[in-house]
């Protein structure tokens, strides 16, 4: 299938969904917050955004399956599966912190073949198709050329429900704090990934991740010239729950820092 045929309709749908989220955020009432689990928040905005995406993507690619955060639709044995996070950065959204995104990835079998991330507040649309490069608002993007962690800005995420490895994670964070230009925590893995793809960060690492957090952004990093692995240096980074994405040039140095501490835990 020529994915270019479904790209523009998908971009239009995702931008429309982002506009809905932006509009709802203007007058959002925190009484509408629901709790899925410890610090795991959701609202009608997430649910309605996901419904819009599922309905639209079904029309764009008939017969597809879905892996969706809010469970609107499910995947079975379909060749193509959309992995959807309708609002990555929900906690930011609920507190009116303007860092959140719509993230959509497309699997063909077990391979990511397309990713789209729309940063709603900045109105930045990132996308990539396997083998065709990565783009932001129509312009080709590339990862940063910086080659040392000491000259890098690194993004991370904090665990919010599973704190069993907290001390180990803090040890890793301490190393990067002391040996880089700094650590940033934006609160949206999708945004962290596309900012790495664009060269705003040299790297991003996090654990306790879900596939919908990262599926859209992974292929954008890869197509921008970056490297993505799990914390072992392997390829279990979509469903494995842990991920290191970098510009490629600092990857081994950053990975070694993580491996030395993480796998002793």
C-alpha positions in Angstrom: 0.0 0.0 0.0 1.2 3.5 -0.8 1.1 5.3 2.5 1.3 8.7 0.8 -2.4 8.1 -0.2 -3.5 8.1 3.5 -1.1 10.6 4.9 -2.9 13.8 4.1 -6.3 12.6 5.2 -4.7 11.4 8.4 -2.9 14.7 9.0 -6.2 16.6 8.4 -8.1 14.4 10.9 -5.4 14.8 13.6 -5.2 18.5 13.2 -9.0 18.7 13.5 -8.8 16.6 16.6 -6.2 18.9 18.0 -8.4 21.9 17.4 -11.2 20.1 19.4 -8.8 19.6 22.3 -7.5 23.2 22.1 -11.1 24.5 22.2 -12.2 22.3 25.0 -9.2 23.3 27.1 -10.3 27.0 27.1 -13.2 26.3 29.5 -12.3 22.9 31.0 -13.9 22.2 34.4 -11.6 20.1 36.6 -14.8 18.5 38.1 -14.7 16.5 34.9 -11.4 14.8 35.8 -11.6 11.0 36.2 -9.0 8.7 37.8 -8.1 5.5 36.0 -5.5 4.7 38.6 -2.9 6.3 40.9 -2.1 9.7 39.2 -3.5 8.3 35.9 -6.0 10.9 34.9 -8.5 11.1 32.0 -11.4 13.3 30.9 -14.2 13.4 28.4 -11.8 15.3 26.1 -9.4 12.3 25.8 -12.4 9.9 25.2 -14.1 12.1 22.6 -10.8 12.9 20.8 -10.1 9.1 20.6 -13.5 8.4 19.3 -13.0 11.1 16.5 -9.7 9.5 15.6 -10.9 5.9 15.5 -14.0 6.8 13.4 -11.9 8.9 11.0 -9.0 6.4 10.7 -11.4 3.6 10.0 -12.7 5.5 7.0 -9.2 6.4 5.8 -7.9 2.8 6.2 -10.8 0.3 6.1 -10.1 -3.1 7.9 -7.5 -1.7 10.2 -7.1 -2.5 13.9 -6.5 -0.2 16.9 -4.4 -0.1 20.0 -5.9 2.9 21.7 -5.3 4.3 25.2 -8.9 4.7 26.2 -10.0 1.4 24.7 -12.4 2.8 22.1 -11.4 0.1 19.7 -9.3 -3.0 19.7 -6.8 -4.8 17.5 -7.1 -8.5 16.4 -5.0 -10.0 13.6 -5.3 -7.1 11.1 -2.2 -6.4 8.9 -2.4 -2.6 9.8 -3.0 -1.4 13.3 -3.2 2.2 14.5 -1.6 2.9 17.9 -3.4 6.0 19.3 -2.8 8.4 22.1 -5.6 11.0 21.7 -4.0 13.4 24.3 -0.5 12.7 25.3 0.2 15.0 28.3 -3.3 14.7 29.8 -2.1 16.0 33.2 -0.6 19.0 31.6 -3.9 19.6 29.7 -5.9 19.3 32.9 -3.7 21.9 34.6 -3.7 24.3 31.6 0.0 23.7 31.0 0.4 24.1 27.2 2.5 21.0 26.4 0.4 18.1 25.0 0.0 16.3 21.7 -2.1 13.9 19.6 0.1 10.9 18.8 -0.7 8.2 16.2 1.5 5.4 14.9 0.8 2.8 12.2 2.0 -0.7 12.5 2.2 -3.1 9.5 2.7 -6.4 11.1 5.2 -5.7 13.8 6.9 -2.7 12.1 6.1 0.9 12.5 5.6 2.3 9.0 4.1 5.8 9.8 4.0 8.2 12.7 2.2 11.5 13.3 2.5 13.8 16.3 0.6 17.0 16.5 1.8 19.4 19.2 -1.4 21.2 19.8 -0.3 24.5 21.4 2.6 25.2 19.1 0.6 24.1 16.1 3.5 21.9 15.0 2.6 18.8 12.9 5.4 16.1 12.8 5.2 13.1 10.6 7.3 10.4 9.0 6.8 7.4 6.7 9.3 4.6 6.7 12.1 5.4 4.3 10.8 8.9 3.4 12.3 11.1 6.1 10.8 13.2 8.9 9.0 16.5 8.6 7.5 19.3 10.7 4.9 21.5 9.1 6.1 20.3 5.7 9.8 21.0 6.3 12.4 18.2 6.5 13.9 17.8 10.0 17.1 16.2 11.3 18.5 15.3 14.7 21.2 17.4 16.4 24.8 17.0 15.3 26.1 17.2 18.9 28.3 14.2 19.7 28.9 14.4 23.4 26.5 14.0 26.4 28.4 16.8 28.1 27.2 19.2 25.4 23.6 17.8 25.3 20.2 18.7 26.6 18.4 15.5 27.7 14.7 14.9 28.3 13.1 12.4 30.6 9.9 11.5 32.3 9.1 10.8 35.9 7.3 7.6 37.1 3.9 8.4 38.4 2.5 5.1 39.6 5.3 2.4 39.8 8.0 3.8 42.2 9.8 0.5 42.8 12.9 1.5 40.7 12.8 5.2 41.8 16.2 5.3 43.5 17.9 3.6 40.5 16.2 6.1 38.2 17.3 9.0 40.3 20.9 7.8 40.1 20.7 7.9 36.3 19.1 11.3 36.4 21.8 12.6 38.8 24.5 11.5 36.3 22.9 13.3 33.4 22.3 16.4 35.6 25.9 16.6 36.5 27.3 15.6 33.0 25.1 17.4 30.5 23.7 20.8 29.8 20.7 19.7 31.8 17.6 17.6 32.1 14.1 18.6 31.1 10.7 17.0 32.0 7.9 18.3 29.7 5.3 15.7 30.7 4.6 14.3 27.2 6.7 11.5 25.7 5.4 12.2 22.3 6.6 15.8 22.5 10.0 14.6 23.9 10.5 12.3 21.0 9.6 14.8 18.2 11.8 17.4 19.9 14.6 14.9 19.8 13.9 14.3 16.1 14.1 18.1 15.5 17.3 18.6 17.5 15.8 20.5 20.4 17.0 17.6 22.6 19.9 15.3 22.0 18.2 12.5 23.8 15.2 11.3 25.7 14.8 8.3 28.1 11.9 7.0 30.2 10.4 3.8 31.6 6.8 2.8 32.5 5.8 3.8 29.0 2.9 2.5 27.1 2.9 1.8 23.3 0.6 4.7 22.6 2.9 7.1 24.4 5.8 6.4 21.9 4.5 4.8 18.7 4.0 8.0 16.8 7.3 9.6 17.8 9.6 6.6 17.4 9.6 6.5 13.6 9.9 10.3 13.5 13.1 10.1 15.5 14.4 7.2 13.3 13.6 8.9 10.0 15.2 12.2 11.3 18.5 10.2 11.6 18.2 9.2 15.3 18.5 6.0 17.2 15.9 4.3 19.4 16.5 1.3 21.7 15.3 -0.1 24.9 17.5 0.2 28.0 19.4 -3.0 27.0 20.2 -1.6 23.6 17.7 -3.9 22.0 14.5 -3.4 19.9 11.8 -4.0 22.5 10.9 -0.3 22.7 7.3 -0.2 21.5 5.7 -2.6 23.9 8.6 -3.1 26.4 7.9 -0.1 28.6 11.4 1.5 28.4 13.0 3.6 25.7 16.1 5.6 24.9 15.9 7.9 21.8 18.9 10.0 20.8 20.4 11.7 17.8 22.5 8.6 17.4 25.8 10.3 18.1 25.4 10.3 21.9 23.5 7.0 22.0 26.3 4.6 23.1 27.5 7.0 25.8 23.9 7.6 27.1 23.0 3.9 26.9 26.1 2.9 28.9 25.2 5.3 31.6 21.7 3.8 31.8 22.8 0.1 31.5 25.4 0.4 34.2 22.8 1.4 36.7 19.4 0.0 35.5 20.3 -3.6 35.1 21.9 -3.8 38.5 18.6 -2.9 40.1 
